[in-house]
Every structure is written in C-alpha cells, then in structure tokens.
Amino acid sequence: MTTLQTAIPDDVHEALIAQAARQNISVDALVSRTLRAAVAFPLLGLNVEERAIRGNWEDFDRIMARVADVPPIAGDER
C-alpha cells in the first residue's frame, strides 16, 4: 500500500470527516473508495461523455416519473 499526502481546503476536510462519520468508516477508507471509483471509471471505458451519448431522454423521464413529488427533507433544500 502507498501513502499519499495532499493539501485540501478546510471545508473539504470537514465534509470528508462528516461523510465518513455518516458512513461509519474512516476518512482514509472514504478517500480510498472515492479515488478507486474515480480511477476505475475511465479504465472501465465508462467515461461521462460516452455514457451521456448512450443516454435516452424518454428513459430518464420514465424513471423520474417514479420519484415522489414531495417537498425535500429538512436540510436538503437549496
């Protein structure tokens, strides 16, 4: 295993700590998972542009129609 050091903004660090706590995992584990997913995504040939081209607005509308039309949970508002 390799150790990676980086400087990140304080707000990002606080968000990492909060997210790791919500998932009940260490910050290291959260960062490792996230980096693994980010690196694996293009390696699998699934970059965002290619996936977008394969997208279908009818499918999107059909799926979104299943989402309940209710107000957001407190704290999720914009």
GUKOLTOR-356610 format. One line per field, with one value per residue (C-alpha): residue in three letters; x negated, y, z. Coordinates in Angstrom, 1 decimal, m for minus. Each point is the difference from the previous one (the first is absolute). Last residue first. Example, Ala and Ser with C-alpha at 12.3 -4.5 7.8 and 13.67 -1.06 7.14 Angstrom:
% residues 2
aa = c(SER | ALA)
X = c(m13.7 | 1.4)
Y = c(m1.1 | m3.4)
Z = c(7.1 | 0.7)
This chain:
% residues 78
aa = c(ARG | GLU | ASP | GLY | ALA | ILE | PRO | PRO | VAL | ASP | ALA | VAL | ARG | ALA | MET | ILE | ARG | ASP | PHE | ASP | GLU | TRP | ASN | GLY | ARG | ILE | ALA | ARG | GLU | GLU | VAL | ASN | LEU | GLY | LEU | LEU | PRO | PHE | ALA | VAL | ALA | ALA | ARG | LEU | THR | ARG | SER | VAL | LEU | ALA | ASP | VAL | SER | ILE | ASN | GLN | ARG | ALA | ALA | GLN | ALA | ILE | LEU | ALA | GLU | HIS | VAL | ASP | ASP | PRO | ILE | ALA | THR | GLN | LEU | THR | THR | MET)
X = c(31.4 | 2.1 | m1.6 | m0.1 | 3.6 | 1.0 | 1.0 | 3.6 | 1.9 | 0.6 | m1.0 | m2.5 | 1.4 | 0.4 | m3.8 | m0.4 | 2.3 | m1.5 | m3.5 | 1.0 | 1.6 | m3.1 | m2.3 | m3.6 | m2.6 | m1.7 | 0.0 | m1.8 | m2.7 | m0.5 | 0.0 | m2.8 | 0.9 | m2.8 | m0.8 | m3.2 | 1.9 | 2.1 | m2.8 | m2.0 | 3.0 | 1.3 | m3.3 | m0.4 | 3.3 | m0.6 | m3.4 | 1.3 | 2.8 | m2.4 | m2.4 | 2.8 | 0.9 | 3.3 | 3.4 | 1.7 | 1.3 | m3.4 | m1.9 | 2.3 | m0.5 | m3.8 | m0.1 | 2.1 | m2.3 | m3.0 | 1.7 | 0.8 | m3.6 | m1.3 | m2.2 | m3.8 | m1.1 | m1.9 | 0.1 | m1.2 | m0.4 | 1.2)
Y = c(24.6 | m2.3 | m3.2 | 1.1 | m0.8 | m2.8 | 1.3 | 0.7 | m2.8 | m1.1 | m3.6 | m1.3 | m2.5 | 2.6 | 0.5 | m3.5 | 0.5 | 3.5 | m1.4 | m2.9 | 2.4 | 2.2 | m2.8 | m0.1 | m1.8 | 3.3 | 0.9 | m3.3 | 0.7 | 3.6 | m1.2 | m2.5 | m3.7 | m1.7 | m2.1 | 1.9 | 3.3 | m1.0 | m1.9 | 3.2 | 1.8 | m3.1 | m0.7 | 3.6 | 0.0 | m3.3 | 1.1 | 3.3 | m1.7 | m2.6 | 2.7 | 2.1 | m3.1 | m1.7 | 0.4 | 1.2 | 3.1 | 0.5 | m0.3 | 2.6 | 2.4 | m0.4 | 0.4 | 3.1 | 1.5 | m0.7 | 1.5 | 3.1 | 0.2 | 0.1 | m2.9 | m0.6 | m3.4 | m3.0 | m3.4 | m3.2 | m3.1 | m3.5)
Z = c(m1.9 | 2.2 | 1.3 | 3.7 | 0.7 | m2.4 | m3.4 | m0.8 | m1.7 | m3.6 | 0.5 | m2.5 | m2.5 | m2.7 | 0.2 | m1.4 | m3.0 | m0.6 | m0.1 | m2.2 | m2.4 | 0.1 | m1.1 | 1.0 | m2.1 | m0.9 | 3.7 | 0.8 | m2.5 | 1.4 | 3.6 | m0.5 | 0.3 | m1.8 | 3.1 | 0.5 | m0.1 | 3.1 | 1.8 | 0.9 | 1.4 | 1.7 | 1.6 | 1.1 | 1.7 | 1.7 | 1.3 | 1.1 | 2.0 | 1.5 | 1.1 | 1.5 | 2.1 | m0.3 | 1.7 | m3.3 | 1.8 | 1.8 | m3.3 | m1.5 | 2.9 | m0.1 | m3.8 | 0.2 | 2.6 | m2.2 | m3.0 | 2.1 | 1.2 | m3.6 | m1.0 | 0.1 | m1.0 | 1.3 | m1.5 | 1.8 | m2.2 | 0.8)
